[in-house]
Amino acid sequence: MYTTLTPLFIQNIGLPGMLLIAVVVLVMFGRGKISNLMGEVGKGITAFKKGVSEGKEEMEASIEDAAETAKDVTPDDTKTKS
């Protein structure tokens, strides 16, 4: 038996319902507040992407440093045989 956890009213909302919700939100908060909110969301997304890329660069740099400083622990007698 297949059951969903999504409430029934969300499944059947459709385009007209979403437009109505958008209009109600616009009337309640006004254009200025919504544009400020969207600007803050955009700044947050930009900061998140910047943080992810900086973290990735730091990780790659630390991997390169670890590879350069890695010691060869192969016994001497095994090195000369190959």
GIUR-V382208 format. One line per field, one symbol per residue. psi: psi as a letter, one per 30 degrees, with the letter a starting at -180 (. if undefined). burial: 1 if it has 24 or more other C-alpha atoms within 12 Angstrom, else 0. A space follows every 10 residues. Layout:
psi->???
burial->???
This chain:
psi->kkklfkkefe egeleeeeee eeeeeeeefl eeeeeeeeee eeeeeeeeee eeeeeeeeee eeeeeeeegk kjgkkefeef f.
burial->0000000000 0000000000 0000000000 0000000000 0000000000 0000000000 0000000000 0000000000 00
